[in-house]
């Protein structure tokens, strides 16, 4: 048989049940796949096994990801302790944590029965989660009267909004590295208002992403850190629609952005 050029990397079957494959944006797994493939399989004079030199431009070219997507993914991989990075001239060094155990074939079980049990357990966990989510949207047709139906719908709506609020704040905290609470009254009020207006979870994520691109690492002319505006009362206030529909202009390093008093704090 003809040998395949370029070598190979190993992927555990349990990868499909990992957060980056199952819960995160699709392009994130492409980025993760690319980093694993680029990591050195053997030690050499420059890099240890599981490490490599990397540039954002290379990742963007190979995965077709935007710079913001690469940045968010790298920050999440670091927070999840899947990689560590170090600055380098014209790029950075990536070290894939746990590279050795996952890229050593002898560490994988070949027992079919064990694999089947593992797969079954993962599927049961996933199905349970999906069933729970489905029930939140399912109409209650077993109510005794119309009042019971309305009460059931109201309870489902409250549960649904609570779950969405948790997902929104968790996404904001993950992407910004901050620790906003789910129970802050103003946060609850603003998210509830936007949801009533018909905005979706994806809309909230887009606003967060857009503003991270625009404000991360930037300062106003009077020295104010724009990252301080990456907070619920600014992001989810009455400028939400304009944020959602804006076209980012992040390529000009000399551009300074300003927000008015109404945007800075919405009581």
N, C-alpha and C positions, 0 to 999 in steps of 0.2 A: 504494500500500500504506500502511496506517495505521502511523504511527510508534509505536514501543514506548517507553513512559515509563521514566524512571529510568536510561537509559544502559546500558552493557554493560562487562563485563570480558573479557579474553582468557585462554584456558587452553591451554597447549601440550599436544599429544597425548602427549608424553613424561611428563606429569604422572602418568599411571597407572602409571608405573614408578618413581616417586619413593618415598622411604622413608615419607613421611607418608601417602601413599595406599595403599601396598602392605604396609607392615610395622607401622604404628602403629594404636592403637585407632580405630575408625570415627569416633568423635565428634571426634577431633583434626582430621580433614580438614574437617569441618563448621566447626570453629573457624577454621581456616586460610582456608577459603572466605569466611567472614563478614568476616574482617579484610581480605582482598583487596578485597572488594566495598565496604567502608566507607572504604578509603583514597581520598584526593582524587585525581581524575584530572588536575586542573589546580592550579597554585599559586593561593592566595588570600591574604588579609591575615593569616589565622591559621596556615595550614598549607601546607607545600610539597607538591608532587606526590608521591604515595606515602605520605603521612602522614595521621594522623587522631587525634582524641581518643577515648578508649575507657574503658569501665567493665566490670568483671567482671559486674555485674548485667545489662548489655546482652547480653553474650556468652551468659550462662546462659539468658536469656529466649529468644533467637533460636535457639540450638542445642540447648536442653534438656540441656545438660551440667551436671554437678555442679561446685561451686566447685573441688574438688580436681582434677577433670579439666581445667578451664580453667587452673589454676595449673601443672599438670604440662606441659600443651601449650605454654603461653607460655614456660616455662623451657627446654623442648626446642627451640622455635623460635629462642630466643636463642642457645642453645649451638650450634645448627646454622647460625648467622649468617644466618638467613632474615629476622629482624626485629631491631630495636633498640628499646628502650623508655626513657622518661624519666618521672619522677614529675611529676604535675600536681595542682592542687587538685581534690579529689573524683574523681580518676581517674588516667589515665596517657596519655602520647603514644606511639603506635606508628608506627614508620617501617618500611615494607616494603623490605628491601634488594633490589636488582635489579628494582625495580618498572618502571623505564623500559624496559629491554630486553624484558621479558616482556609489557608492555602497549603495545608499539609494533608494529603489524601488519606494518610493512615489514621487521621482523627475522625474520619467519617464511618459511621456504622453501615454495614452492608446487609444487616438483618432486615428482611422484608417485613416481618411481623412487627418489629419495633417501629419501622418507618410508618407502617399503616396506622399504628396506634397514635403516633405523633400527628400524622396528617388528620386523623379523625378528630382528635382533641382540638386541633386548630380550627377545623371546619365547624365543630359544635360551638366553639367560642364565637366565631364569626357569625354563625346563623342566629345565635342567641342575641347578639348585638343588633343584627338586622331586624329580627323579629320585634325587639323592643322599640326600635325606631319606627317600624311600620305601624305598630299599634298607636303611636301618637297621631298618625294621620287617618287611621281607620274610623269610619263613622260608627257610632254605637246604635245598632238597629234593635237592641234588646230592651230599650227603655220602656217603662210602663206607660208614660205619656210624653207629650211634647216638652213639658217642663224638665223631666229627667234628661231628655235628649239635649236640651240647651245647656243644662248644668254639666253634662258630660263633655259637650263640645267646648264649654268654657274652661273646664279643667284641662282638657287636652291642649287648648291654646296656651294656657299658662305654662304647662310642662314644655311645650314646644319652644316658647319664647325663652324659658329658663335655659334649656339646652343650647339654643342659639347664642344667648348671651354668654354662656360659659365658653362656647367655641370661639366667639369673637374676642373675648378678653384673653383667652389662652393664646390665640394667634397673635394678638398685639404684644403680649408679654414675651412670647417666643421670638418674634421678629425684632423687637426693640431691646430685649434684655432687661425689661423693667418688671415690676411686680404689682400691677394694679389689681385691686380687689373686685370680686364679682358682686359684692353686697353694697357698694357705695351708691347712695340714693340718686345722685346726679347721673351717674353712669347708667343705672337702671332706667331712669326717666328718658335719657337721650336715646338709648338703644331701642326702648319700647316705642318711642315716637317714630323712629326711622322704620322700624318693622311695620308699624301701622300704616305708614306711607307706601308700603309695598316693596321695600328694599330687601334684598336677599343676603345670605351669608357671603356669597361671592362678591357682592357689591361692597360689603364692609371690608373684605380682604383686599379688594382692589384699591379702596381709598387708603388703607394702611400702607400698601405697597407703594402707591403713588407718592404719598407724603414722606415715606422713608427715603425714597429716591431723591426727593426734592430737598429735604431738610437734614438728612444724616450728614454729620461732619461739616455743617455750614454755620456761618455766623452772620449776623446783620452788621451793617457798617458801624453801629455803636457797640458792637461786641457781644450782643445777646446770642446765646446758643440756640439755634433753631430746633435742635433735638428735644428741647424742653417742651415744644409744642406737640410732640408725639404722645398725646394723652387723650383720653376719652372725651373730655369737655371741648377740646378743639376739633378733633377728628370727626366726631359724631354729632356736632351741633348743626346750626341752620345753614352752614356752608357745605354740608355733606354732598348735595347734588352737584355743586360746582366742582368740588374735589373729584367726584366720580367721573365727570365729563371733561376734565382738563387734559390737555396734552402736555406731557412733561417736557421741560427744557433744561435737562441736567448737564448738557455737554459743555456749557460755558462756565469755566471755573471762576470767572470774574462776576458772575451774576449774583445779585443780592435780592433776596425776597423779603417781603414784609407782609404782615397780617395786621388787620385793624383791631381795635379794642373789642369789637363784637366777636371776632374770631378767637381772640386770645382767651376769653373766659365767658362762658354762657351760663348765667346763673339760672 
